[in-house]
Amino acid sequence: MKKSDYQDMWVYIEHDGKAIHPVSLELCSEVRKLCDASGDKLAAVIVNDLPQEEVDKILEAGVEKLILVSGTGYETFSVDAYSHLFTVLCKKYMPSAVFVGGTIAGRDFAPRFACRLRTGCTSDATQLVYDEKTGDIEFVEPAVGGKMMAVITVPVLRPQVGTIRPGTFKYQPTWRRDCEVIRETVDFPLDQIRTKILSFTAEEFDDSLNIGDAEVVVCVGSGIKGSDSLPRYRKLASLLGGKVGCTRPVFDRGILPFKLVIGQSGVVVKPKLYIAFGVSGAVNHVTGITDSDKIVAVNKDPDAAIFHYCDYGIVGDMDEICDLMISRLEAGQAEAAI
Ligand SMILES: Cc1cc2nc3c(=O)[nH]c(=O)nc-3n(C[C@H](O)[C@H](O)[C@H](O)COP(=O)(O)OP(=O)(O)OC[C@H]3O[C@@H](n4cnc5c(N)ncnc54)[C@H](O)[C@@H]3O)c2cc1C
Protein backbone atom coordinates (compact mmCIF):
# COMPACT_ATOMS: atom_id res chain seq x y z
CA MET A 1 0.00 0.00 0.00
CA LYS A 2 1.34 3.43 -0.97
CA LYS A 3 0.11 6.06 1.47
CA SER A 4 0.50 8.80 -1.13
CA ASP A 5 -2.18 7.11 -3.28
CA TYR A 6 -4.72 8.10 -0.62
CA GLN A 7 -5.92 11.68 -0.67
CA ASP A 8 -8.59 13.89 0.90
CA MET A 9 -9.99 13.77 4.41
CA TRP A 10 -13.65 12.95 4.80
CA VAL A 11 -16.24 13.84 7.38
CA TYR A 12 -19.45 11.85 7.52
CA ILE A 13 -22.36 14.26 7.95
CA GLU A 14 -24.88 12.71 10.33
CA HIS A 15 -28.37 14.26 10.06
CA ASP A 16 -32.04 13.49 10.56
CA GLY A 17 -33.23 14.99 7.28
CA LYS A 18 -33.83 18.38 8.90
CA ALA A 19 -30.67 19.32 10.77
CA ILE A 20 -27.05 18.24 10.93
CA HIS A 21 -25.84 16.64 14.16
CA PRO A 22 -23.52 19.26 15.77
CA VAL A 23 -20.64 16.77 15.97
CA SER A 24 -20.41 16.65 12.17
CA LEU A 25 -19.99 20.43 11.97
CA GLU A 26 -17.44 20.34 14.79
CA LEU A 27 -15.52 17.71 12.85
CA CYS A 28 -15.61 19.74 9.62
CA SER A 29 -13.94 22.65 11.42
CA GLU A 30 -11.28 20.51 13.10
CA VAL A 31 -10.48 18.38 10.05
CA ARG A 32 -10.22 21.63 8.04
CA LYS A 33 -7.14 22.43 10.17
CA LEU A 34 -5.63 19.01 9.42
CA CYS A 35 -6.24 19.56 5.69
CA ASP A 36 -4.58 22.98 5.86
CA ALA A 37 -1.53 21.29 7.37
CA SER A 38 -1.46 18.27 5.04
CA GLY A 39 -2.63 19.78 1.75
CA ASP A 40 -5.52 17.30 1.56
CA LYS A 41 -8.96 18.43 0.44
CA LEU A 42 -11.79 18.39 2.94
CA ALA A 43 -14.79 16.37 1.76
CA ALA A 44 -18.19 15.93 3.40
CA VAL A 45 -20.18 12.77 2.78
CA ILE A 46 -23.95 13.32 2.96
CA VAL A 47 -26.35 10.41 2.68
CA ASN A 48 -29.94 11.31 1.69
CA ASP A 49 -31.32 14.83 1.21
CA LEU A 50 -30.51 17.74 3.46
CA PRO A 51 -32.01 21.28 3.35
CA GLN A 52 -29.77 23.82 1.58
CA GLU A 53 -29.41 26.02 4.69
CA GLU A 54 -27.86 23.05 6.49
CA VAL A 55 -25.55 22.30 3.53
CA ASP A 56 -24.47 25.97 3.73
CA LYS A 57 -23.18 25.37 7.27
CA ILE A 58 -20.89 22.66 5.93
CA LEU A 59 -19.67 24.88 3.11
CA GLU A 60 -18.93 27.65 5.61
CA ALA A 61 -16.62 25.26 7.45
CA GLY A 62 -14.38 25.23 4.37
CA VAL A 63 -15.45 21.98 2.69
CA GLU A 64 -14.07 21.55 -0.85
CA LYS A 65 -15.97 18.43 -1.93
CA LEU A 66 -19.48 17.25 -1.30
CA ILE A 67 -20.14 13.58 -1.88
CA LEU A 68 -23.92 13.28 -2.07
CA VAL A 69 -25.14 9.72 -1.74
CA SER A 70 -28.54 8.27 -2.53
CA GLY A 71 -29.79 4.72 -2.81
CA THR A 72 -31.83 2.10 -1.01
CA GLY A 73 -31.16 1.05 2.56
CA TYR A 74 -30.48 4.45 4.17
CA GLU A 75 -33.98 5.57 5.11
CA THR A 76 -33.28 4.85 8.77
CA PHE A 77 -29.85 4.07 10.16
CA SER A 78 -28.72 0.53 9.44
CA VAL A 79 -25.27 -0.64 10.42
CA ASP A 80 -25.32 -3.12 7.54
CA ALA A 81 -26.09 -0.51 4.89
CA TYR A 82 -23.75 2.20 6.22
CA SER A 83 -20.79 -0.16 6.76
CA HIS A 84 -21.24 -1.41 3.21
CA LEU A 85 -21.60 2.11 1.80
CA PHE A 86 -18.39 3.42 3.35
CA THR A 87 -16.49 0.29 2.33
CA VAL A 88 -17.58 0.84 -1.27
CA LEU A 89 -16.91 4.60 -1.27
CA CYS A 90 -13.48 4.26 0.37
CA LYS A 91 -12.41 1.61 -2.13
CA LYS A 92 -13.46 3.83 -5.00
CA TYR A 93 -12.15 7.22 -3.83
CA MET A 94 -9.31 6.16 -1.48
CA PRO A 95 -9.49 8.93 1.15
CA SER A 96 -6.56 9.40 3.47
CA ALA A 97 -8.81 9.71 6.53
CA VAL A 98 -12.47 9.34 7.44
CA PHE A 99 -13.94 11.01 10.53
CA VAL A 100 -17.27 10.00 12.03
CA GLY A 101 -19.08 11.51 15.03
CA GLY A 102 -18.90 9.31 18.12
CA THR A 103 -22.68 8.98 18.27
CA ILE A 104 -24.53 5.71 18.78
CA ALA A 105 -24.71 5.22 14.99
CA GLY A 106 -21.16 6.41 14.32
CA ARG A 107 -19.61 4.17 16.95
CA ASP A 108 -21.51 1.29 15.43
CA PHE A 109 -20.61 1.50 11.76
CA ALA A 110 -17.17 3.21 11.71
CA PRO A 111 -15.16 0.33 13.23
CA ARG A 112 -17.02 -2.11 10.97
CA PHE A 113 -16.13 -0.48 7.69
CA ALA A 114 -12.58 0.13 8.98
CA CYS A 115 -12.33 -3.58 9.69
CA ARG A 116 -13.65 -4.49 6.23
CA LEU A 117 -11.02 -2.20 4.73
CA ARG A 118 -8.41 -3.88 6.97
CA THR A 119 -7.41 -0.52 8.43
CA GLY A 120 -7.32 1.04 11.89
CA CYS A 121 -10.07 2.93 13.74
CA THR A 122 -9.43 5.00 16.85
CA SER A 123 -12.10 6.35 19.16
CA ASP A 124 -12.50 9.36 21.44
CA ALA A 125 -9.35 11.30 20.61
CA THR A 126 -9.38 14.72 22.25
CA GLN A 127 -6.70 16.20 19.98
CA LEU A 128 -5.84 15.64 16.32
CA VAL A 129 -2.37 16.53 15.04
CA TYR A 130 -0.96 16.13 11.53
CA ASP A 131 2.63 14.86 11.55
CA GLU A 132 4.22 16.26 8.42
CA LYS A 133 7.23 13.91 8.63
CA THR A 134 5.18 10.72 8.46
CA GLY A 135 2.00 12.09 6.87
CA ASP A 136 0.03 10.38 9.65
CA ILE A 137 -2.62 11.85 11.91
CA GLU A 138 -1.87 11.59 15.61
CA PHE A 139 -5.00 10.76 17.59
CA VAL A 140 -4.20 11.99 21.11
CA GLU A 141 -6.25 10.89 24.12
CA PRO A 142 -5.90 10.32 27.88
CA ALA A 143 -4.97 6.75 28.83
CA VAL A 144 -4.21 4.69 31.96
CA GLY A 145 -6.82 6.52 34.01
CA GLY A 146 -5.57 9.85 32.68
CA LYS A 147 -1.99 9.36 33.93
CA MET A 148 -0.62 9.68 30.41
CA MET A 149 -1.62 10.96 27.00
CA ALA A 150 -1.61 8.22 24.39
CA VAL A 151 -0.69 9.09 20.81
CA ILE A 152 -2.31 6.63 18.42
CA THR A 153 -1.47 6.49 14.72
CA VAL A 154 -2.39 4.31 11.78
CA PRO A 155 1.16 4.26 10.36
CA VAL A 156 0.87 1.80 7.48
CA LEU A 157 -2.75 1.48 6.44
CA ARG A 158 -5.29 3.81 4.90
CA PRO A 159 -7.77 5.34 5.40
CA GLN A 160 -7.18 6.47 8.97
CA VAL A 161 -10.61 6.14 10.58
CA GLY A 162 -11.59 7.95 13.76
CA THR A 163 -14.74 8.48 15.81
CA ILE A 164 -14.80 11.67 17.86
CA ARG A 165 -17.19 12.42 20.72
CA PRO A 166 -19.70 15.29 20.35
CA GLY A 167 -18.46 18.52 21.91
CA THR A 168 -14.75 17.66 21.66
CA PHE A 169 -14.13 20.37 19.05
CA LYS A 170 -15.78 23.66 18.11
CA TYR A 171 -17.65 24.51 14.92
CA GLN A 172 -15.95 27.63 13.59
CA PRO A 173 -17.19 28.81 10.19
CA THR A 174 -14.34 30.16 8.03
CA TRP A 175 -14.77 31.09 4.39
CA ARG A 176 -16.35 29.23 1.52
CA ARG A 177 -14.05 27.57 -0.95
CA ASP A 178 -14.82 26.33 -4.46
CA CYS A 179 -16.66 23.12 -3.90
CA GLU A 180 -16.85 20.13 -6.22
CA VAL A 181 -20.07 18.12 -6.02
CA ILE A 182 -19.93 14.37 -6.60
CA ARG A 183 -23.16 12.35 -6.79
CA GLU A 184 -23.13 8.66 -6.00
CA THR A 185 -25.87 6.07 -5.99
CA VAL A 186 -25.12 2.97 -3.95
CA ASP A 187 -28.03 0.62 -3.39
CA PHE A 188 -27.98 -1.72 -0.44
CA PRO A 189 -30.39 -4.65 -0.82
CA LEU A 190 -33.17 -4.15 1.74
CA ASP A 191 -33.42 -7.90 2.39
CA GLN A 192 -29.81 -7.86 3.63
CA ILE A 193 -30.62 -5.46 6.48
CA ARG A 194 -30.57 -7.76 9.48
CA THR A 195 -32.42 -5.49 11.91
CA LYS A 196 -36.03 -4.38 11.65
CA ILE A 197 -37.43 -1.34 13.43
CA LEU A 198 -40.70 -2.52 14.95
CA SER A 199 -41.57 0.72 16.74
CA PHE A 200 -39.92 3.95 17.77
CA THR A 201 -40.42 5.89 21.00
CA ALA A 202 -38.50 9.13 21.38
CA GLU A 203 -36.73 9.53 24.70
CA GLU A 204 -38.52 12.03 26.92
CA PHE A 205 -36.58 15.25 26.74
CA ASP A 206 -35.38 16.42 30.14
CA ASP A 207 -33.60 19.74 29.65
CA SER A 208 -31.81 19.52 33.01
CA LEU A 209 -29.84 16.55 31.59
CA ASN A 210 -28.74 18.53 28.58
CA ILE A 211 -25.62 20.19 30.01
CA GLY A 212 -23.52 20.47 26.82
CA ASP A 213 -24.75 24.00 26.10
CA ALA A 214 -25.20 25.24 29.69
CA GLU A 215 -23.73 28.68 30.38
CA VAL A 216 -23.00 27.79 34.02
CA VAL A 217 -22.13 24.31 35.27
CA VAL A 218 -21.97 23.40 38.94
CA CYS A 219 -20.05 20.12 39.00
CA VAL A 220 -20.14 17.83 42.01
CA GLY A 221 -17.29 15.40 42.47
CA SER A 222 -16.73 12.38 44.63
CA GLY A 223 -16.14 14.64 47.62
CA ILE A 224 -19.95 14.83 47.94
CA LYS A 225 -21.20 13.02 51.03
CA GLY A 226 -24.29 11.59 49.31
CA SER A 227 -27.59 12.35 47.58
CA ASP A 228 -28.75 14.33 50.62
CA SER A 229 -26.22 17.02 49.83
CA LEU A 230 -27.44 17.49 46.25
CA PRO A 231 -30.22 20.09 46.83
CA ARG A 232 -27.73 22.81 47.78
CA TYR A 233 -25.78 22.32 44.51
CA ARG A 234 -29.02 22.34 42.53
CA LYS A 235 -30.01 25.54 44.31
CA LEU A 236 -26.67 27.19 43.51
CA ALA A 237 -26.97 26.15 39.87
CA SER A 238 -30.46 27.57 39.68
CA LEU A 239 -29.43 30.88 41.28
CA LEU A 240 -26.66 31.17 38.68
CA GLY A 241 -28.97 30.18 35.82
CA GLY A 242 -27.00 26.97 35.26
CA LYS A 243 -27.15 23.21 35.53
CA VAL A 244 -25.62 20.50 37.70
CA GLY A 245 -23.02 18.10 36.28
CA CYS A 246 -20.81 15.49 37.94
CA THR A 247 -17.68 13.36 37.74
CA ARG A 248 -17.86 9.69 36.87
CA PRO A 249 -17.54 8.30 40.42
CA VAL A 250 -20.66 10.30 41.34
CA PHE A 251 -22.53 8.39 38.63
CA ASP A 252 -20.89 5.12 39.74
CA ARG A 253 -22.22 5.76 43.25
CA GLY A 254 -25.74 6.13 41.82
CA ILE A 255 -26.07 9.76 42.89
CA LEU A 256 -26.57 11.33 39.45
CA PRO A 257 -27.34 9.90 35.97
CA PHE A 258 -24.71 9.17 33.33
CA LYS A 259 -25.91 12.02 31.10
CA LEU A 260 -24.47 14.45 33.67
CA VAL A 261 -20.96 12.95 33.65
CA ILE A 262 -18.43 15.44 32.30
CA GLY A 263 -15.19 14.30 30.70
CA GLN A 264 -13.59 11.79 28.39
CA SER A 265 -16.36 9.21 28.66
CA GLY A 266 -19.11 11.76 29.26
CA VAL A 267 -20.10 15.18 27.98
CA VAL A 268 -17.77 18.01 26.98
CA VAL A 269 -18.99 21.33 28.41
CA LYS A 270 -18.09 24.88 27.33
CA PRO A 271 -19.78 27.13 29.88
CA LYS A 272 -18.95 30.72 30.77
CA LEU A 273 -18.53 29.53 34.36
CA TYR A 274 -17.69 26.05 35.62
CA ILE A 275 -17.51 25.45 39.38
CA ALA A 276 -15.99 22.19 40.63
CA PHE A 277 -16.92 21.02 44.13
CA GLY A 278 -14.93 18.10 45.52
CA VAL A 279 -13.35 17.25 42.16
CA SER A 280 -9.73 16.04 42.23
CA GLY A 281 -8.85 17.12 38.66
CA ALA A 282 -8.16 13.79 36.91
CA VAL A 283 -7.27 14.26 33.22
CA ASN A 284 -10.24 12.09 32.19
CA HIS A 285 -12.52 14.69 33.74
CA VAL A 286 -10.55 17.84 32.91
CA THR A 287 -10.64 16.93 29.20
CA GLY A 288 -14.31 17.84 29.30
CA ILE A 289 -13.96 21.29 30.87
CA THR A 290 -10.95 22.97 29.27
CA ASP A 291 -13.07 25.16 26.98
CA SER A 292 -14.84 26.77 29.94
CA ASP A 293 -14.32 30.55 30.07
CA LYS A 294 -13.77 30.64 33.85
CA ILE A 295 -13.06 27.70 36.15
CA VAL A 296 -13.57 27.87 39.92
CA ALA A 297 -12.48 24.93 42.08
CA VAL A 298 -13.42 24.12 45.66
CA ASN A 299 -11.46 21.34 47.36
CA LYS A 300 -10.39 20.63 50.93
CA ASP A 301 -6.99 19.41 49.71
CA PRO A 302 -4.70 22.35 48.80
CA ASP A 303 -2.60 20.00 46.63
CA ALA A 304 -5.51 18.77 44.52
CA ALA A 305 -4.64 18.72 40.81
CA ILE A 306 -7.79 20.69 39.93
CA PHE A 307 -6.08 23.81 41.30
CA HIS A 308 -3.65 23.62 38.33
CA TYR A 309 -6.55 24.13 35.94
CA CYS A 310 -8.66 26.77 37.64
CA ASP A 311 -8.84 30.56 37.48
CA TYR A 312 -9.96 30.76 41.12
CA GLY A 313 -9.29 28.13 43.78
CA ILE A 314 -10.95 27.88 47.19
CA VAL A 315 -9.56 25.52 49.83
CA GLY A 316 -12.36 24.41 52.12
CA ASP A 317 -15.31 22.13 52.72
CA MET A 318 -17.48 21.92 49.61
CA ASP A 319 -20.85 22.02 51.39
CA GLU A 320 -19.83 24.99 53.51
CA ILE A 321 -18.51 26.95 50.51
CA CYS A 322 -21.62 26.13 48.48
CA ASP A 323 -23.90 27.35 51.30
CA LEU A 324 -21.82 30.51 51.57
CA MET A 325 -22.13 31.16 47.82
CA ILE A 326 -25.90 30.64 48.03
CA SER A 327 -26.30 33.04 50.93
CA ARG A 328 -24.17 35.69 49.18
CA LEU A 329 -26.17 35.34 45.96
CA GLU A 330 -29.49 35.50 47.83
CA ALA A 331 -28.32 38.53 49.78
CA GLY A 332 -27.33 40.17 46.49
CA GLN A 333 -30.74 39.41 44.99
CA ALA A 334 -32.51 40.76 48.08
CA GLU A 335 -30.48 43.98 47.92
CA ALA A 336 -31.23 44.36 44.22
CA ALA A 337 -34.96 43.94 44.92
CA ILE A 338 -35.04 46.82 47.45
C1 LIG B 1 -11.02 5.38 30.47
C2 LIG B 1 -11.49 6.26 31.58
C3 LIG B 1 -12.40 7.25 31.29
C4 LIG B 1 -12.84 8.09 32.30
N1 LIG B 1 -13.74 9.07 32.00
C5 LIG B 1 -14.12 9.93 32.95
C6 LIG B 1 -15.02 10.99 32.65
O1 LIG B 1 -15.50 11.16 31.53
N2 LIG B 1 -15.35 11.85 33.64
C7 LIG B 1 -14.85 11.72 34.92
O2 LIG B 1 -15.20 12.56 35.77
N3 LIG B 1 -14.03 10.72 35.22
C8 LIG B 1 -13.65 9.81 34.29
N4 LIG B 1 -12.82 8.79 34.62
C9 LIG B 1 -12.42 8.64 36.05
C10 LIG B 1 -11.28 9.58 36.40
O3 LIG B 1 -10.04 8.97 36.08
C11 LIG B 1 -11.29 9.94 37.90
O4 LIG B 1 -11.30 8.74 38.65
C12 LIG B 1 -12.48 10.78 38.28
O5 LIG B 1 -12.61 11.89 37.44
C13 LIG B 1 -12.31 11.28 39.72
O6 LIG B 1 -13.50 11.87 40.13
P1 LIG B 1 -13.52 12.84 41.38
O7 LIG B 1 -12.58 13.95 41.16
O8 LIG B 1 -14.95 13.17 41.62
O9 LIG B 1 -13.08 11.87 42.56
P2 LIG B 1 -11.74 11.78 43.40
O10 LIG B 1 -10.57 11.63 42.52
O11 LIG B 1 -11.98 10.72 44.41
O12 LIG B 1 -11.62 13.19 44.11
C14 LIG B 1 -12.47 13.63 45.11
C15 LIG B 1 -11.94 14.99 45.55
O13 LIG B 1 -12.85 15.54 46.50
C16 LIG B 1 -12.11 16.19 47.49
N5 LIG B 1 -12.95 16.24 48.70
C17 LIG B 1 -13.37 15.20 49.47
N6 LIG B 1 -14.19 15.64 50.43
C18 LIG B 1 -14.30 16.99 50.27
C19 LIG B 1 -14.99 18.01 50.96
N7 LIG B 1 -15.80 17.73 52.00
N8 LIG B 1 -14.88 19.27 50.53
C20 LIG B 1 -14.08 19.58 49.46
N9 LIG B 1 -13.38 18.65 48.79
C21 LIG B 1 -13.50 17.37 49.17
C22 LIG B 1 -10.86 15.35 47.68
O14 LIG B 1 -9.80 16.12 48.22
C23 LIG B 1 -10.58 14.91 46.24
O15 LIG B 1 -9.69 15.81 45.60
C24 LIG B 1 -12.37 7.93 33.64
C25 LIG B 1 -11.44 6.92 33.91
C26 LIG B 1 -11.02 6.10 32.90
C27 LIG B 1 -10.04 5.02 33.24
PDBQT file of the ligand as one rigid body, heavy atoms in Angstrom, charges set to zero:
ROOT
HETATM    1  C1  LIG A 401     -11.025   5.376  30.466  1.00  0.00    +0.000 C 
HETATM    2  C2  LIG A 401     -11.493   6.263  31.579  1.00  0.00    +0.000 A 
HETATM    3  C3  LIG A 401     -12.398   7.248  31.288  1.00  0.00    +0.000 A 
HETATM    4  C4  LIG A 401     -12.843   8.094  32.301  1.00  0.00    +0.000 A 
HETATM    5  N1  LIG A 401     -13.740   9.071  31.995  1.00  0.00    +0.000 NA
HETATM    6  C5  LIG A 401     -14.123   9.927  32.950  1.00  0.00    +0.000 A 
HETATM    7  C6  LIG A 401     -15.022  10.989  32.647  1.00  0.00    +0.000 A 
HETATM    8  O1  LIG A 401     -15.499  11.157  31.526  1.00  0.00    +0.000 OA
HETATM    9  N2  LIG A 401     -15.352  11.852  33.637  1.00  0.00    +0.000 N 
HETATM   10  C7  LIG A 401     -14.852  11.722  34.920  1.00  0.00    +0.000 A 
HETATM   11  O2  LIG A 401     -15.199  12.556  35.766  1.00  0.00    +0.000 OA
HETATM   12  N3  LIG A 401     -14.028  10.720  35.221  1.00  0.00    +0.000 NA
HETATM   13  C8  LIG A 401     -13.652   9.811  34.288  1.00  0.00    +0.000 A 
HETATM   14  N4  LIG A 401     -12.815   8.794  34.618  1.00  0.00    +0.000 N 
HETATM   15  C9  LIG A 401     -12.420   8.644  36.049  1.00  0.00    +0.000 C 
HETATM   16  C10 LIG A 401     -11.283   9.576  36.399  1.00  0.00    +0.000 C 
HETATM   17  O3  LIG A 401     -10.042   8.967  36.079  1.00  0.00    +0.000 OA
HETATM   18  C11 LIG A 401     -11.289   9.937  37.902  1.00  0.00    +0.000 C 
HETATM   19  O4  LIG A 401     -11.296   8.742  38.652  1.00  0.00    +0.000 OA
HETATM   20  C12 LIG A 401     -12.482  10.780  38.284  1.00  0.00    +0.000 C 
HETATM   21  O5  LIG A 401     -12.615  11.893  37.441  1.00  0.00    +0.000 OA
HETATM   22  C13 LIG A 401     -12.306  11.278  39.725  1.00  0.00    +0.000 C 
HETATM   23  O6  LIG A 401     -13.497  11.867  40.129  1.00  0.00    +0.000 OA
HETATM   24  P1  LIG A 401     -13.522  12.842  41.380  1.00  0.00    +0.000 P 
HETATM   25  O7  LIG A 401     -12.584  13.953  41.160  1.00  0.00    +0.000 OA
HETATM   26  O8  LIG A 401     -14.949  13.166  41.618  1.00  0.00    +0.000 OA
HETATM   27  O9  LIG A 401     -13.082  11.868  42.565  1.00  0.00    +0.000 OA
HETATM   28  P2  LIG A 401     -11.743  11.778  43.396  1.00  0.00    +0.000 P 
HETATM   29  O10 LIG A 401     -10.573  11.631  42.518  1.00  0.00    +0.000 OA
HETATM   30  O11 LIG A 401     -11.985  10.722  44.415  1.00  0.00    +0.000 OA
HETATM   31  O12 LIG A 401     -11.623  13.187  44.107  1.00  0.00    +0.000 OA
HETATM   32  C14 LIG A 401     -12.474  13.631  45.107  1.00  0.00    +0.000 C 
HETATM   33  C15 LIG A 401     -11.943  14.992  45.553  1.00  0.00    +0.000 C 
HETATM   34  O13 LIG A 401     -12.848  15.536  46.500  1.00  0.00    +0.000 OA
HETATM   35  C16 LIG A 401     -12.106  16.195  47.494  1.00  0.00    +0.000 C 
HETATM   36  N5  LIG A 401     -12.949  16.240  48.696  1.00  0.00    +0.000 N 
HETATM   37  C17 LIG A 401     -13.371  15.200  49.470  1.00  0.00    +0.000 A 
HETATM   38  N6  LIG A 401     -14.192  15.637  50.432  1.00  0.00    +0.000 NA
HETATM   39  C18 LIG A 401     -14.299  16.986  50.271  1.00  0.00    +0.000 A 
HETATM   40  C19 LIG A 401     -14.991  18.010  50.961  1.00  0.00    +0.000 A 
HETATM   41  N7  LIG A 401     -15.802  17.733  52.003  1.00  0.00    +0.000 N 
HETATM   42  N8  LIG A 401     -14.876  19.273  50.530  1.00  0.00    +0.000 NA
HETATM   43  C20 LIG A 401     -14.077  19.579  49.464  1.00  0.00    +0.000 A 
HETATM   44  N9  LIG A 401     -13.377  18.651  48.788  1.00  0.00    +0.000 NA
HETATM   45  C21 LIG A 401     -13.501  17.370  49.171  1.00  0.00    +0.000 A 
HETATM   46  C22 LIG A 401     -10.862  15.347  47.680  1.00  0.00    +0.000 C 
HETATM   47  O14 LIG A 401      -9.799  16.123  48.220  1.00  0.00    +0.000 OA
HETATM   48  C23 LIG A 401     -10.579  14.906  46.241  1.00  0.00    +0.000 C 
HETATM   49  O15 LIG A 401      -9.695  15.811  45.597  1.00  0.00    +0.000 OA
HETATM   50  C24 LIG A 401     -12.374   7.925  33.637  1.00  0.00    +0.000 A 
HETATM   51  C25 LIG A 401     -11.436   6.920  33.908  1.00  0.00    +0.000 A 
HETATM   52  C26 LIG A 401     -11.018   6.095  32.897  1.00  0.00    +0.000 A 
HETATM   53  C27 LIG A 401     -10.041   5.017  33.237  1.00  0.00    +0.000 C 
ENDROOT
TORSDOF 0
